[in-house]
Amino acid sequence: MTFASGGMIFIGLFLIGGVISGIRQGLKLLAAVAGVGAVMAITAGVMWWQ
């Protein structure tokens, strides 16, 4: 695992927390945007993993 892949996976996990927070506060748009960002960040981290 490289530093870049670990960083992207960490950012993705951080954004998943944002999804949970957005759902709890009733901010569906925030949750959707954070969810898309989380999926993209985790996908990038996995693809960089090698």
KOLGU-4560 file (N, C-alpha, C; in nm, 3 decimals, padded with zeros to 5 digits):
<recs>
<n_xx: 00.085 n_yy: -00.117 n_zz: 00.000 ca_xx: 00.000 ca_yy: 00.000 ca_zz: 00.000 c_xx: 00.089 c_yy: 00.124 c_zz: 00.000 mol: A seq: 1 type: MET>
<n_xx: 00.063 n_yy: 00.213 n_zz: -00.092 ca_xx: 00.140 ca_yy: 00.336 ca_zz: -00.099 c_xx: 00.073 c_yy: 00.444 c_zz: -00.012 mol: A seq: 2 type: THR>
<n_xx: 00.147 n_yy: 00.551 n_zz: 00.009 ca_xx: 00.095 ca_yy: 00.661 ca_zz: 00.089 c_xx: -00.028 c_yy: 00.723 c_zz: 00.024 mol: A seq: 3 type: PHE>
<n_xx: -00.026 n_yy: 00.736 n_zz: -00.110 ca_xx: -00.139 ca_yy: 00.796 ca_zz: -00.181 c_xx: -00.264 c_yy: 00.710 c_zz: -00.169 mol: A seq: 4 type: ALA>
<n_xx: -00.249 n_yy: 00.579 n_zz: -00.183 ca_xx: -00.367 ca_yy: 00.493 ca_zz: -00.174 c_xx: -00.423 c_yy: 00.493 c_zz: -00.032 mol: A seq: 5 type: SER>
<n_xx: -00.336 n_yy: 00.489 n_zz: 00.066 ca_xx: -00.382 ca_yy: 00.495 ca_zz: 00.205 c_xx: -00.452 c_yy: 00.626 c_zz: 00.235 mol: A seq: 6 type: GLY>
<n_xx: -00.400 n_yy: 00.734 n_zz: 00.181 ca_xx: -00.462 ca_yy: 00.865 ca_zz: 00.201 c_xx: -00.600 c_yy: 00.873 c_zz: 00.139 mol: A seq: 7 type: GLY>
<n_xx: -00.614 n_yy: 00.820 n_zz: 00.018 ca_xx: -00.743 ca_yy: 00.825 ca_zz: -00.048 c_xx: -00.847 c_yy: 00.738 c_zz: 00.024 mol: A seq: 8 type: MET>
<n_xx: -00.804 n_yy: 00.622 n_zz: 00.074 ca_xx: -00.896 ca_yy: 00.537 ca_zz: 00.148 c_xx: -00.937 c_yy: 00.606 c_zz: 00.279 mol: A seq: 9 type: ILE>
<n_xx: -00.843 n_yy: 00.673 n_zz: 00.345 ca_xx: -00.875 ca_yy: 00.748 ca_zz: 00.467 c_xx: -00.975 c_yy: 00.859 c_zz: 00.437 mol: A seq: 10 type: PHE>
<n_xx: -00.955 n_yy: 00.932 n_zz: 00.329 ca_xx: -01.049 ca_yy: 01.039 ca_zz: 00.292 c_xx: -01.187 c_yy: 00.981 c_zz: 00.264 mol: A seq: 11 type: ILE>
<n_xx: -01.191 n_yy: 00.865 n_zz: 00.197 ca_xx: -01.319 ca_yy: 00.800 ca_zz: 00.170 c_xx: -01.391 c_yy: 00.762 c_zz: 00.298 mol: A seq: 12 type: GLY>
<n_xx: -01.318 n_yy: 00.708 n_zz: 00.395 ca_xx: -01.379 ca_yy: 00.672 ca_zz: 00.522 c_xx: -01.427 c_yy: 00.796 c_zz: 00.598 mol: A seq: 13 type: LEU>
<n_xx: -01.350 n_yy: 00.904 n_zz: 00.588 ca_xx: -01.390 ca_yy: 01.031 ca_zz: 00.650 c_xx: -01.521 c_yy: 01.081 c_zz: 00.589 mol: A seq: 14 type: PHE>
<n_xx: -01.533 n_yy: 01.069 n_zz: 00.458 ca_xx: -01.655 ca_yy: 01.114 ca_zz: 00.391 c_xx: -01.774 c_yy: 01.025 c_zz: 00.424 mol: A seq: 15 type: LEU>
<n_xx: -01.751 n_yy: 00.898 n_zz: 00.453 ca_xx: -01.861 ca_yy: 00.812 ca_zz: 00.497 c_xx: -01.918 c_yy: 00.864 c_zz: 00.629 mol: A seq: 16 type: ILE>
<n_xx: -01.830 n_yy: 00.914 n_zz: 00.714 ca_xx: -01.877 ca_yy: 00.980 ca_zz: 00.837 c_xx: -01.963 c_yy: 01.101 c_zz: 00.805 mol: A seq: 17 type: GLY>
<n_xx: -01.928 n_yy: 01.173 n_zz: 00.700 ca_xx: -02.010 ca_yy: 01.286 ca_zz: 00.657 c_xx: -02.147 c_yy: 01.243 c_zz: 00.607 mol: A seq: 18 type: GLY>
<n_xx: -02.153 n_yy: 01.127 n_zz: 00.543 ca_xx: -02.282 ca_yy: 01.074 ca_zz: 00.498 c_xx: -02.370 c_yy: 01.044 c_zz: 00.619 mol: A seq: 19 type: VAL>
<n_xx: -02.313 n_yy: 00.978 n_zz: 00.717 ca_xx: -02.390 ca_yy: 00.944 ca_zz: 00.838 c_xx: -02.436 c_yy: 01.071 c_zz: 00.908 mol: A seq: 20 type: ILE>
<n_xx: -02.348 n_yy: 01.169 n_zz: 00.918 ca_xx: -02.384 ca_yy: 01.295 ca_zz: 00.983 c_xx: -02.494 c_yy: 01.368 c_zz: 00.906 mol: A seq: 21 type: SER>
<n_xx: -02.482 n_yy: 01.369 n_zz: 00.774 ca_xx: -02.585 ca_yy: 01.435 ca_zz: 00.692 c_xx: -02.720 c_yy: 01.369 c_zz: 00.705 mol: A seq: 22 type: GLY>
<n_xx: -02.723 n_yy: 01.237 n_zz: 00.711 ca_xx: -02.850 ca_yy: 01.165 ca_zz: 00.727 c_xx: -02.912 c_yy: 01.196 c_zz: 00.863 mol: A seq: 23 type: ILE>
<n_xx: -02.829 n_yy: 01.198 n_zz: 00.968 ca_xx: -02.881 ca_yy: 01.226 ca_zz: 01.103 c_xx: -02.938 c_yy: 01.367 c_zz: 01.115 mol: A seq: 24 type: ARG>
<n_xx: -02.879 n_yy: 01.461 n_zz: 01.041 ca_xx: -02.925 ca_yy: 01.600 ca_zz: 01.048 c_xx: -03.037 c_yy: 01.629 c_zz: 00.949 mol: A seq: 25 type: GLN>
<n_xx: -03.068 n_yy: 01.532 n_zz: 00.864 ca_xx: -03.175 ca_yy: 01.550 ca_zz: 00.766 c_xx: -03.130 c_yy: 01.627 c_zz: 00.643 mol: A seq: 26 type: GLY>
<n_xx: -03.001 n_yy: 01.634 n_zz: 00.618 ca_xx: -02.949 ca_yy: 01.704 ca_zz: 00.500 c_xx: -02.917 c_yy: 01.602 c_zz: 00.392 mol: A seq: 27 type: LEU>
<n_xx: -03.018 n_yy: 01.570 n_zz: 00.313 ca_xx: -03.004 ca_yy: 01.463 ca_zz: 00.214 c_xx: -02.906 c_yy: 01.502 c_zz: 00.103 mol: A seq: 28 type: LYS>
<n_xx: -02.903 n_yy: 01.628 n_zz: 00.064 ca_xx: -02.811 ca_yy: 01.671 ca_zz: -00.041 c_xx: -02.666 c_yy: 01.658 c_zz: 00.005 mol: A seq: 29 type: LEU>
<n_xx: -02.639 n_yy: 01.697 n_zz: 00.128 ca_xx: -02.504 ca_yy: 01.683 ca_zz: 00.184 c_xx: -02.464 c_yy: 01.536 c_zz: 00.189 mol: A seq: 30 type: LEU>
<n_xx: -02.556 n_yy: 01.451 n_zz: 00.230 ca_xx: -02.527 ca_yy: 01.308 ca_zz: 00.238 c_xx: -02.500 c_yy: 01.251 c_zz: 00.099 mol: A seq: 31 type: ALA>
<n_xx: -02.574 n_yy: 01.294 n_zz: 00.000 ca_xx: -02.555 ca_yy: 01.243 ca_zz: -00.136 c_xx: -02.420 c_yy: 01.287 c_zz: -00.193 mol: A seq: 32 type: ALA>
<n_xx: -02.384 n_yy: 01.412 n_zz: -00.172 ca_xx: -02.257 ca_yy: 01.463 ca_zz: -00.224 c_xx: -02.140 c_yy: 01.395 c_zz: -00.153 mol: A seq: 33 type: VAL>
<n_xx: -02.150 n_yy: 01.380 n_zz: -00.021 ca_xx: -02.044 ca_yy: 01.312 ca_zz: 00.053 c_xx: -02.035 c_yy: 01.165 c_zz: 00.013 mol: A seq: 34 type: ALA>
<n_xx: -02.148 n_yy: 01.103 n_zz: -00.016 ca_xx: -02.148 ca_yy: 00.964 ca_zz: -00.060 c_xx: -02.079 c_yy: 00.945 c_zz: -00.193 mol: A seq: 35 type: GLY>
<n_xx: -02.105 n_yy: 01.034 n_zz: -00.286 ca_xx: -02.039 ca_yy: 01.027 ca_zz: -00.417 c_xx: -01.889 c_yy: 01.048 c_zz: -00.400 mol: A seq: 36 type: VAL>
<n_xx: -01.851 n_yy: 01.144 n_zz: -00.319 ca_xx: -01.709 ca_yy: 01.168 ca_zz: -00.293 c_xx: -01.642 c_yy: 01.049 c_zz: -00.226 mol: A seq: 37 type: GLY>
<n_xx: -01.713 n_yy: 00.985 n_zz: -00.132 ca_xx: -01.657 ca_yy: 00.869 ca_zz: -00.064 c_xx: -01.634 c_yy: 00.754 c_zz: -00.160 mol: A seq: 38 type: ALA>
<n_xx: -01.730 n_yy: 00.729 n_zz: -00.247 ca_xx: -01.715 ca_yy: 00.621 ca_zz: -00.345 c_xx: -01.598 c_yy: 00.649 c_zz: -00.438 mol: A seq: 39 type: VAL>
<n_xx: -01.586 n_yy: 00.773 n_zz: -00.484 ca_xx: -01.476 ca_yy: 00.806 ca_zz: -00.575 c_xx: -01.341 c_yy: 00.795 c_zz: -00.505 mol: A seq: 40 type: MET>
<n_xx: -01.331 n_yy: 00.840 n_zz: -00.380 ca_xx: -01.204 ca_yy: 00.836 ca_zz: -00.309 c_xx: -01.163 c_yy: 00.692 c_zz: -00.277 mol: A seq: 41 type: ALA>
<n_xx: -01.257 n_yy: 00.610 n_zz: -00.234 ca_xx: -01.223 ca_yy: 00.471 ca_zz: -00.203 c_xx: -01.187 c_yy: 00.396 c_zz: -00.331 mol: A seq: 42 type: ILE>
<n_xx: -01.258 n_yy: 00.423 n_zz: -00.440 ca_xx: -01.224 ca_yy: 00.359 ca_zz: -00.568 c_xx: -01.084 c_yy: 00.399 c_zz: -00.613 mol: A seq: 43 type: THR>
<n_xx: -01.050 n_yy: 00.526 n_zz: -00.600 ca_xx: -00.916 ca_yy: 00.571 ca_zz: -00.638 c_xx: -00.809 c_yy: 00.505 c_zz: -00.549 mol: A seq: 44 type: ALA>
<n_xx: -00.837 n_yy: 00.494 n_zz: -00.420 ca_xx: -00.742 ca_yy: 00.430 ca_zz: -00.329 c_xx: -00.720 c_yy: 00.284 c_zz: -00.362 mol: A seq: 45 type: GLY>
<n_xx: -00.827 n_yy: 00.213 n_zz: -00.397 ca_xx: -00.815 ca_yy: 00.072 ca_zz: -00.430 c_xx: -00.740 c_yy: 00.054 c_zz: -00.563 mol: A seq: 46 type: VAL>
<n_xx: -00.767 n_yy: 00.141 n_zz: -00.659 ca_xx: -00.700 ca_yy: 00.131 ca_zz: -00.788 c_xx: -00.551 c_yy: 00.165 c_zz: -00.778 mol: A seq: 47 type: MET>
<n_xx: -00.516 n_yy: 00.254 n_zz: -00.685 ca_xx: -00.375 ca_yy: 00.289 ca_zz: -00.664 c_xx: -00.300 c_yy: 00.185 c_zz: -00.582 mol: A seq: 48 type: TRP>
<n_xx: -00.375 n_yy: 00.097 n_zz: -00.515 ca_xx: -00.316 ca_yy: 00.004 ca_zz: -00.419 c_xx: -00.205 c_yy: -00.082 c_zz: -00.479 mol: A seq: 49 type: TRP>
<n_xx: -00.229 n_yy: -00.141 n_zz: -00.593 ca_xx: -00.137 ca_yy: -00.229 ca_zz: -00.667 c_xx: -00.098 c_yy: -00.345 c_zz: -00.580 mol: A seq: 50 type: GLN>
</recs>
